[in-house]
């Protein structure tokens, strides 16, 4: 396992291929720093004794201690520890820990490459295991590039006026393949070591060129990362842990990118494209049963704190709102526990979360995120949006006046009350707050995708049999 210092040095040594606001930048650019600070937690905390049990694992390949973000889940306990790890990390960063998509993609590839080999007598699984050894040995950080830009939503990949609107193979050669296309919504891409590409949907026999999965270094020739940074507002004097974090989203363009065969894990076996897409989504939705309860923890903590500072913590309507937030956080987390306990071992030996519980948890989280923000805004009041800038609190002229009129509970200092509202302003009324809302709804699949998955996998006929029995219907 490496440290955050080694991680930063490795990322900053990558060749420039990050574009931001019309400019080609290096990975030394300060706009990437808040996102890198999030990932740095995942490299430093595993070395601390209090976190070692959860944040590290034993590789089933090398038997060495590794970062759990590089681990393949070989038992239900592995899935439970990944969920626990994700919640703890997200509590530390105040939001998405970002590195989960890499481990989720790796687990999906481990299962699917084995399945493809059994049907087609290919060598994908052995290739993947070689890559996994490399991935674990170097403690790599990966982005999963799944979502295609899709073009005309009414048309399939092979029906698009421009076939590149879904990433595809345009050339197969002796040494590898060449791909072209773009992937959207790629969190962490500009400060990840590797980009793992997988399909985004089920594919028909005409769509074998779009059935492709591979892993490449993030600075591979032809890869262009067009990025949008989002971070919490910088502080002047009121430094706080959350002010150091943020993330960067990338529209990742593959402009005739060469991928060597040893890094190709699916190429043309279209019947497995959808299976790989869904399995990654399943693992990722299970990760959401860790990160979304942490988001609820953060919002709940702010709601309870501001209610205390406003002197209304014992009011019945406040208690009901906090109980509602507890229900969201712990039901989502419980669904993830159930998905881990009820997981099934795939033929390759890797454990797969139970699909109904994982999707139920993710669906509940997505449908509740706006309500949770509403509760915080309700209890905080308008000051969450109209809080004067920090410089005005520091000013010799206006600072004492703001401290005077900021006061609520006289037993709590003006500075602490200011810090509370500054936190709420940063989290709820900011660009990153808006991003978190949309990510909370759509990340890992919007609620309608969970609906589709639940209806496909749920035994509704068994429920109808119960109703027929109780009604005395025998047909």
DRENTI-384114 format. One line per 10 residues: number of its first residue (from 1); their letters; for each residue x, y, z of C-alpha. Coordinates in steps of 0.25 Angstrom, whole numbers, padded with zeros to 4 digits. Example, Ala and Ser with C-alpha at 12.3 -4.5 7.8 and 13.67 -1.06 7.14 Angstrom:
1	AS	0049:-0018:0031  0055:-0004:0029 $
END
This chain:
1	XXXXXXXXXX	0000:0000:0000  0005:0014:-0003  0003:0027:0004  -0004:0040:-0001  0009:0046:-0004  0013:0035:-0014  -0001:0036:-0020  0000:0051:-0023  0014:0049:-0029  0009:0038:-0038 $
11	XXXXXXXXXX	-0003:0046:-0043  0005:0059:-0045  0015:0052:-0053  0004:0048:-0064  0005:0054:-0077  -0005:0066:-0079  -0018:0062:-0085  -0028:0070:-0076  -0036:0081:-0082  -0043:0092:-0073 $
21	XXXXXXXXXX	-0050:0104:-0078  -0043:0104:-0091  -0029:0101:-0086  -0020:0089:-0086  -0015:0088:-0072  -0005:0079:-0064  -0009:0071:-0052  -0002:0082:-0043  -0014:0091:-0046  -0019:0095:-0032 $
31	XXXXXXXXXX	-0034:0093:-0037  -0031:0078:-0037  -0025:0079:-0022  -0039:0078:-0015  -0042:0065:-0022  -0028:0059:-0020  -0030:0063:-0005  -0042:0053:-0004  -0034:0042:-0011  -0022:0045:-0001 $
41	XXXXXXXXXX	-0031:0040:0010  -0032:0026:0004  -0017:0025:0004  -0014:0031:0017  -0025:0025:0027  -0022:0010:0024  -0008:0012:0030  -0015:0016:0043  -0017:0005:0053  -0032:0009:0057 $
51	XXXXXXXXXX	-0036:0007:0042  -0028:-0005:0038  -0038:-0015:0040  -0048:-0008:0031  -0039:-0001:0021  -0030:-0012:0017  -0032:-0026:0012  -0024:-0039:0009  -0022:-0041:-0006  -0027:-0055:-0011 $
61	XXXXXXXXXX	-0016:-0055:-0021  -0004:-0051:-0014  -0008:-0053:0001  -0002:-0039:0003  -0009:-0028:0011  -0015:-0018:0001  -0024:-0006:0001  -0039:-0010:0001  -0041:-0001:-0011  -0033:-0011:-0019 $
71	XXXXXXXXXX	-0039:-0024:-0013  -0048:-0034:-0020  -0060:-0038:-0011  -0058:-0053:-0007  -0068:-0054:0004  -0081:-0047:0009  -0072:-0041:0020  -0064:-0034:0009  -0076:-0027:0004  -0080:-0023:0018 $
81	XXXXXXXXXX	-0067:-0017:0021  -0067:-0009:0007  -0080:-0003:0011  -0075:0000:0025  -0062:0006:0019  -0070:0015:0009  -0079:0021:0020  -0067:0024:0029  -0059:0030:0018  -0071:0039:0013 $
91	XXXXXXXXXX	-0073:0044:0027  -0058:0048:0027  -0059:0056:0014  -0074:0061:0015  -0078:0055:0002  -0074:0045:-0009  -0061:0037:-0006  -0060:0035:-0022  -0051:0023:-0022  -0062:0013:-0021 $
101	XXXXXXXXXX	-0065:0012:-0035  -0052:0006:-0038  -0053:-0005:-0028  -0068:-0007:-0033  -0063:-0008:-0048  -0052:-0018:-0044  -0061:-0027:-0037  -0071:-0027:-0048  -0060:-0030:-0058  -0055:-0042:-0050 $
111	XXXXXXXXXX	-0068:-0049:-0050  -0072:-0046:-0065  -0058:-0049:-0071  -0059:-0063:-0065  -0073:-0065:-0071  -0069:-0060:-0084  -0057:-0070:-0084  -0067:-0082:-0081  -0075:-0079:-0093  -0065:-0074:-0103 $
121	XXXXXXXXXX	-0052:-0081:-0099  -0046:-0067:-0098  -0034:-0063:-0089  -0041:-0050:-0083  -0041:-0055:-0069  -0026:-0059:-0069  -0023:-0045:-0075  -0032:-0039:-0064  -0025:-0046:-0053  -0011:-0041:-0058 $
131	XXXXXXXXXX	-0016:-0027:-0058  -0022:-0029:-0044  -0009:-0033:-0039  -0003:-0021:-0045  -0014:-0012:-0040  -0013:-0017:-0025  0003:-0017:-0025  0003:-0002:-0029  -0010:0002:-0021  -0016:0008:-0033 $
141	XXXXXXXXXX	-0027:0018:-0033  -0037:0016:-0044  -0049:0023:-0051  -0060:0015:-0057  -0064:0021:-0071  -0078:0014:-0073  -0088:0024:-0078  -0088:0027:-0093  -0093:0040:-0098  -0104:0032:-0105 $
151	XXXXXXXXXX	-0109:0043:-0116  -0123:0040:-0120  -0129:0033:-0108  -0140:0026:-0117  -0129:0019:-0125  -0120:0008:-0122  -0104:0009:-0124  -0104:0003:-0138  -0116:0012:-0142  -0109:0026:-0138 $
161	XXXXXXXXXX	-0106:0035:-0149  -0092:0036:-0143  -0088:0022:-0138  -0078:0028:-0129  -0088:0033:-0119  -0087:0020:-0113  -0072:0016:-0111  -0068:0005:-0121  -0056:-0003:-0126  -0052:0003:-0140 $
171	XXXXXXXXXX	-0040:-0006:-0143  -0035:-0019:-0138  -0021:-0023:-0140  -0010:-0032:-0136  -0005:-0024:-0124  -0019:-0019:-0120  -0031:-0010:-0123  -0034:0004:-0126  -0046:0010:-0120  -0054:0023:-0122 $
181	XXXXXXXXXX	-0065:0030:-0114  -0068:0038:-0102  -0072:0034:-0087  -0080:0044:-0079  -0080:0048:-0064  -0067:0042:-0060  -0064:0046:-0046  -0049:0046:-0042  -0044:0043:-0056  -0033:0054:-0057 $
191	XXXXXXXXXX	-0027:0050:-0044  -0028:0035:-0045  -0017:0025:-0050  -0026:0017:-0059  -0039:0018:-0067  -0047:0005:-0067  -0057:0005:-0079  -0069:-0004:-0079  -0082:-0004:-0087  -0094:0004:-0083 $
201	XXXXXXXXXX	-0106:-0005:-0088  -0111:-0018:-0094  -0106:-0020:-0108  -0112:-0027:-0120  -0104:-0036:-0130  -0102:-0024:-0139  -0095:-0017:-0128  -0083:-0026:-0126  -0073:-0014:-0128  -0080:-0007:-0116 $
211	XXXXXXXXXX	-0077:-0019:-0107  -0064:-0015:-0102  -0057:-0014:-0088  -0043:-0010:-0085  -0034:-0002:-0076  -0023:0008:-0079  -0015:0019:-0072  -0022:0032:-0071  -0012:0039:-0080  -0012:0029:-0091 $
221	XXXXXXXXXX	-0010:0036:-0105  -0024:0040:-0111  -0031:0041:-0097  -0036:0055:-0095  -0042:0059:-0081  -0051:0071:-0082  -0053:0074:-0068  -0062:0083:-0059  -0057:0085:-0045  -0066:0087:-0032 $
231	XXXXXXXXXX	-0061:0090:-0018  -0065:0096:-0005  -0063:0110:-0004  -0049:0114:0001  -0048:0119:0015  -0040:0131:0020  -0038:0129:0035  -0049:0119:0038  -0042:0107:0033  -0050:0094:0034 $
241	XXXXXXXXXX	-0048:0080:0028  -0059:0081:0018  -0053:0093:0012  -0041:0085:0006  -0050:0075:-0002  -0057:0075:-0015  -0058:0067:-0028  -0056:0068:-0043  -0065:0062:-0054  -0060:0059:-0068 $
251	XXXXXXXXXX	-0066:0057:-0081  -0056:0046:-0086  -0053:0046:-0101  -0046:0034:-0107  -0040:0040:-0120  -0035:0027:-0127  -0029:0021:-0115  -0020:0009:-0116  -0022:-0002:-0105  -0013:-0014:-0105 $
261	XXXXXXXXXX	-0019:-0028:-0104  -0014:-0031:-0090  -0023:-0019:-0085  -0035:-0023:-0093  -0046:-0031:-0085  -0058:-0032:-0095  -0057:-0030:-0110  -0069:-0034:-0118  -0077:-0043:-0109  -0089:-0034:-0110 $
271	XXXXXXXXXX	-0098:-0044:-0101  -0089:-0040:-0089  -0089:-0025:-0091  -0102:-0023:-0083  -0098:-0033:-0072  -0085:-0026:-0070  -0093:-0012:-0070  -0103:-0017:-0060  -0093:-0024:-0051  -0085:-0012:-0049 $
281	XXXXXXXXXX	-0097:-0004:-0046  -0101:-0014:-0036  -0088:-0013:-0029  -0088:0002:-0030  -0102:0002:-0024  -0097:-0006:-0013  -0086:0004:-0010  -0097:0015:-0010  -0103:0008:0002  -0090:0012:0009 $
291	XXXXXXXXXX	-0088:0026:0003  -0103:0031:0003  -0105:0028:0018  -0092:0036:0021  -0098:0048:0013  -0110:0046:0022  -0101:0046:0034  -0095:0059:0029  -0108:0066:0026  -0115:0060:0039 $
301	XXXXXXXXXX	-0103:0065:0047  -0105:0079:0041  -0120:0079:0044  -0118:0075:0058  -0107:0085:0061  -0114:0097:0055  -0127:0093:0062  -0119:0093:0075  -0112:0107:0072  -0126:0112:0068 $
311	XXXXXXXXXX	-0132:0107:0081  -0142:0099:0075  -0136:0085:0077  -0147:0080:0086  -0159:0085:0077  -0168:0073:0072  -0167:0077:0058  -0151:0077:0059  -0151:0063:0065  -0160:0057:0055 $
321	XXXXXXXXXX	-0151:0063:0044  -0139:0057:0050  -0146:0044:0052  -0149:0044:0037  -0134:0046:0034  -0130:0035:0043  -0140:0026:0036  -0134:0029:0022  -0120:0027:0027  -0122:0014:0034 $
331	XXXXXXXXXX	-0132:0007:0025  -0122:0010:0013  -0111:0004:0021  -0119:-0008:0026  -0122:-0011:0011  -0108:-0011:0008  -0105:-0021:0020  -0116:-0030:0015  -0110:-0029:0001  -0097:-0034:0006 $
341	XXXXXXXXXX	-0102:-0044:0015  -0111:-0050:0004  -0100:-0049:-0006  -0097:-0061:-0015  -0084:-0067:-0020  -0081:-0066:-0035  -0074:-0077:-0042  -0061:-0069:-0042  -0062:-0069:-0026  -0066:-0054:-0025 $
351	XXXXXXXXXX	-0078:-0051:-0017  -0089:-0043:-0023  -0099:-0034:-0015  -0113:-0038:-0015  -0120:-0030:-0025  -0133:-0026:-0019  -0128:-0021:-0006  -0117:-0013:-0013  -0126:-0007:-0022  -0137:-0004:-0012 $
361	XXXXXXXXXX	-0126:0003:-0003  -0121:0011:-0015  -0135:0015:-0019  -0139:0019:-0005  -0127:0028:-0004  -0129:0035:-0018  -0144:0038:-0015  -0140:0044:-0001  -0128:0053:-0004  -0136:0065:-0008 $
371	XXXXXXXXXX	-0145:0063:0005  -0133:0063:0013  -0127:0076:0007  -0141:0082:0010  -0141:0078:0024  -0127:0085:0026  -0132:0098:0019  -0145:0098:0027  -0138:0097:0041  -0126:0106:0037 $
381	XXXXXXXXXX	-0135:0117:0031  -0132:0128:0021  -0118:0131:0027  -0113:0118:0020  -0114:0125:0007  -0112:0140:0011  -0100:0138:0020  -0090:0150:0018  -0076:0146:0013  -0065:0142:0022 $
391	XXXXXXXXXX	-0058:0155:0020  -0069:0163:0026  -0068:0155:0039  -0053:0158:0039  -0054:0173:0036  -0051:0182:0048  -0063:0190:0044  -0073:0180:0041  -0068:0168:0049  -0073:0172:0063 $
401	XXXXXXXXXX	-0086:0176:0058  -0088:0162:0051  -0084:0155:0063  -0094:0163:0071  -0105:0160:0062  -0101:0146:0059  -0104:0142:0073  -0115:0132:0076  -0112:0123:0089  -0103:0132:0098 $
411	XXXXXXXXXX	-0096:0120:0103  -0091:0117:0089  -0080:0126:0083  -0082:0135:0071  -0071:0128:0064  -0077:0114:0066  -0090:0119:0061  -0084:0125:0049  -0076:0112:0046  -0089:0105:0047 $
421	XXXXXXXXXX	-0096:0114:0037  -0084:0114:0028  -0084:0099:0027  -0099:0099:0023  -0096:0110:0013  -0085:0102:0007  -0092:0089:0007  -0107:0093:0003  -0105:0106:-0004  -0094:0104:-0013 $
431	XXXXXXXXXX	-0089:0099:-0027  -0085:0086:-0020  -0098:0085:-0012  -0105:0085:-0026  -0096:0074:-0031  -0098:0066:-0019  -0113:0067:-0021  -0113:0062:-0035  -0102:0051:-0032  -0111:0047:-0021 $
441	XXXXXXXXXX	-0123:0045:-0030  -0116:0039:-0042  -0102:0034:-0038  -0101:0019:-0040  -0115:0020:-0047  -0127:0028:-0045  -0139:0023:-0037  -0146:0019:-0050  -0134:0009:-0053  -0136:0003:-0039 $
451	XXXXXXXXXX	-0150:0002:-0042  -0147:-0006:-0055  -0137:-0015:-0048  -0146:-0018:-0036  -0158:-0021:-0045  -0149:-0030:-0054  -0143:-0038:-0042  -0155:-0038:-0032  -0164:-0050:-0031  -0177:-0043:-0033 $
461	XXXXXXXXXX	-0184:-0056:-0036  -0181:-0061:-0022  -0189:-0049:-0016  -0201:-0052:-0026  -0201:-0066:-0020  -0202:-0061:-0006  -0214:-0052:-0010  -0220:-0063:-0018  -0219:-0072:-0005  -0225:-0062:0004 $
471	XXXXX	-0236:-0059:-0006  -0239:-0074:-0008  -0236:-0073:-0023  -0231:-0087:-0028  -0228:-0084:-0043 $
END
